[in-house]
Amino acid sequence: MKQSIAKIANLSHRYSRDWAIKDISFEVTEKGILGLLGSNGAGKSTTMNILCGVINQTEGDVFIDGINVRNNPVEAKKLIGFLPQKAPLHMELTVDEYLTHCAYMRSIPAHEIKNSLDVAKAKCGISHFSKRVLSNLSGGYQQRVGIAQAIIHNPKLVVLDEPTNGLDPNQILEVRKLIKEIAQDRSVILSTHILSEVQATCDNIIMIEHGNIVFADSMHAFNNYIEPNSLILILDFIPEIAELEAIPGITKAELLHSNQFRLHFNTGPTITKTIIRTCQDKNWALAEIYLEKSSLDGIFAQLSKKTAKI
């Protein structure tokens, strides 16, 4: 049986009279990236803050490598690296000054600090900015510094809360690559409200809605669990909406642009073959057809319905 790197058991937290999360349980038992997915306000940040000992939970327990975070927070936090939504940077310091400060905060022995800085900077690709003041770095490199402070003490678990928030597309790709590299020799929990972020980086996924877990499995299982129910059709010849809705299995047709339609269906993926055949028979000159990915709201709705039946 694998040792739990992190274990959350029956975790609940209430702000005033409202429950932010309710009876959440999951374990992290191996290296790699676990995605914590949920819309804004779903309870992700509350879960991360409790896991990292920032706030104490109302009910339940959190263990890091078998250590109870509430009962023994100092020892538990030695094993955790945390990057909150807003990186805790001191903008007036240089990269080296800031990371040295973080090393002392993490109780790294003085004679080991230089090596710890060198390893973290090399890992995060910021060695050439050692003497640069943080305020003069781009958003992407500031985020890299934030990640460097999270791994400077070589923790077993790294927790990243919305790590690509506010970055441009190129910076997002760079940070994703960095997170994957970090996860090669430790466990990473990545919290985000962006579905594509989880799909691009994570091995396993936990999905939270209104403070409750609605899905917990591998990324592969998640992609197979959610079935698309609409597709986009682009035609050179424009039929009437009624003609499209007459295709067997089509429940609704919408005109999106001059020659682009969204078709909703209630059958399996073989509906595409039916549509292609119909386009050929009616000479509609099919230009393109593809299944439409579900929106995050749509996935929440599907999962809520399915979990309610269990």
N, C-alpha and C positions, 0 to 999 in steps of 0.2 A: 504493500500500500504506500502510495506517494505521500511524503510529508507536505502539509499545506504551507505554502509560502505566505498566503493571506487567507483568512477565513472570516467571513461575516455571517453571524448567526442571529436570525430573528431580529434584525435591526429595524428600529422605528425611531422617528424623531418628530417632535411637535414644536412648532413656533406658536406661542400663545395657545389658541384653541385649534389651530389647523395642523394636520399631520402632513409633513413634507415627504416622508417616506413611511411605509408601513410593512413590517414583517418581511424585510429583504434578507435573503440568504444566498450566498454563493462562495465558492472556493477558487483559489488560484494555486495550482499544484505543479506547474511546469513553466519553463522559459517560453518566451513568445509574447504576443500582444493580445490582450483581452480588451475588446471594445465595449464601453458603457455608453449605449446610445439612447437618446431621449430628447424630446423637444425641450425648449427653454421652459424652466419651471417644473420639469418632471421629477426632480429630486437628485439629479446627478451630482451637482456640486455639494449638496448636503452629505451625500454618501461619501464623496471623496474627502471632505473636511473631517468627517468622523473617522474614516479609515486612517487618516494621517494625524489624528490627535489634535486637530485645530479646535474642534468643539466636542463636547461630550454628548452622547446619545441619550434619548429619553428611555429607551428600552433596548435590550439585546447586547451582544458582545462582538468585539473585533479582536482577532488574534493575528499577530505577525510572527511567523515562524514559531508558533506556539505561545508567544508572549501576549498577554492581555494588555491592549493599548490603554485602557482606562486605569487598570491597577498598576501598571509598570510602564508609564509613557516614555520615560527617558530611554530605557533599553529598547523598547519597540521602535522608537523614532530613529535609532541608530541604523536600523535596517531599511529605512524608507527614504527615498528621494522624492520630493514633491515640487511640482511646478503648478501653481494655481493659475486661474484664468488671467490674472494680471501679474506678470513676472515681478518678483520683489527686488527690483534693481535700484541701486543708488546711482543715479545718472551723473553725479559729479565725480565719481571715481573712475579710474582706469579699469580695464578688464582684470589685470593682475591684482590691483588693490581690492576690487570687489570680491574676487574669488578667494583671495587670502583671508578676507573678513569671513566669508562663508566657511572656509576650512576651519578657522578658529571656532566658529559657532558650532561646527560639527565635531568639535573636540579631537580633531586630527593632531597628533603629536607634532610639535614644531619642526623636528628634523625630517618629517615626512611630507610637510606641506608643499614644498617645491615640486616634488615628484608627483603628488596628487594633482597639482595645478597643471603640470605638463601633460599628464595622461588625459585629464578632462578636456583641456584645450585642444589637444591633438584629435581626440575622439569627435569633438564638436566642430572642428575645422576653424578655430579662431586663434591659433597660435600666433599668426602674423598680426593680430590686433592687440597683443598683450599690453602695449602702452597706450592704446587708444582710449579716450574718455568715452564712457558708455553713451552719452547723449549724442555723440558724433557717429554712432553706428546706425545702419539701416534697421528697419523693423525686423527683418529676417535674422540679422546677426545679433540683435538684442535678444531675440528668442533663443538663439543658440547659446548665448551666455546664460540665459535662464535655465536651459537644459543642463549646461555644464555645472551650475551650482547644485542641481538635483542629483548629479552622479559623482560629485567630487569625492565623496566618502565611500564610493564603491558599494552602494546599497544592494540588497537582494531584490527589492521591489522599487520600481519607479512609477510614480503616479503623475500623469499629465492631464490637466484639465483644460480642454479647448486649446491645444498647443498651436494650432494654425490660425487661430482667430485673428483677423485683421491683416493677414499677410497677402501679398499678391500671388498670382498663380505660380510663378517661378519659385518664389520663396516657399510656398506650400510643398512643392515637389521636393525641394532640398530638405525641408524639415521632416517630411515623410521618410525620406531615405535615411536620415540620421536616426530617427526613431527605430526603424527596422534594424539598423546596425547595433544600436544599444540593446535591443531585445535578443540579440544572438547569445548573450551570456547572462541574461537576467530576465525577470518577469516585468512586464510593463502593463499598466492599466491606462487606457486612453479614453477619456470622457469627451463626448462631442454630441452636437445635435445635427451634424451633417452626415447623412447616410453614405455619401460617396467617400467620405473620410474613413469610415469604418471599413467599407468594402475594399478600399485601396491598401489598407495597412494591417488589418486585424486577422488573427487566426480563429478566434472565438468571439462571441458576442453575447452581451446581456442587454436587453431592451427594457426600459422603464417607462411606464405611462402612469401619470398621476400618483407617483410614489410607490407603484407596485411593479414587480417584474412580470412582463407579459411574454418574454421569450428568453431562453438561455440554452445555447448550443453552439455548434461550429458555424463559421461563416458560410461554408458549403451548404449546411443544412438550412441556414437562413435563406440563402438565395433560392433553394429548391422549395422552401416553405411558402414563399410569397409568389402567387401566380398572377401574371399580368391579366387584365381583363379589358384592355383596350389596345388599339394599334393605330398607326398613322399610315394613311394611304394617299399617294400622290399619283394623279392621273393626268394624261394629256387631253383626254376627252372628258367633259364634265357632265356626269349624270344627275338626275334629280335625287334629292335626299330620300324620297320614297323608294326609289329603285335600289339604293344601297341598303335601306332598312328591310327590304324584301329578301335579302340574302339569308339563307337559313343560318341561324345562330347569332345573327346581328340583332341587338336589342335597341340600339340608338346610333344615329349618324349625325355628325356635326361638320359644317363647313368652317374650316379654320382660316384658309386663305383662298385665293382664286382657284387653285387646283389641288388643295390639300384638305384631307378629311380626317377626322378622328372617328373610328368605329368602335363601339362598345359591344362586347360579345359575352355569351354565357356558356360557351363550350370550351374545349381544350385548345392547345396550340395548333391542332390540325385545321382550325378555322382559316389559316393563311392559305392552305391548299384550295379550300372552297372559294375564297375570294379571288385567287389567281385564276381559277377555272372560269369563274363568272366574268372576270375582266376580259378573258380571251373570247368567251362566247359572245359578249356584247360589244367587242371591239372598243373598249374604253382606253386602250393604250396605257397599260400600267407602267409607270416610271419608277416607283419605289414603294416598298411596303416593309414595315418593321414594327415589332411589338413595342409598346410604350412601357417604360419602367414605372412602377408604382411610386407615387409621392410618399413622403414620410407620413403624412396624415392618413393616406390611404392604407399604408402598411399597419399603422397603429389600429385603424378601424378593423382591418382583417384579423389581426392578432387578437384584439379584444373580443371579437365575435367567437373566434376559435377557442380561446382560453375559457370563455364563459361556458362553453359546451362541455369542457372536460370535467 
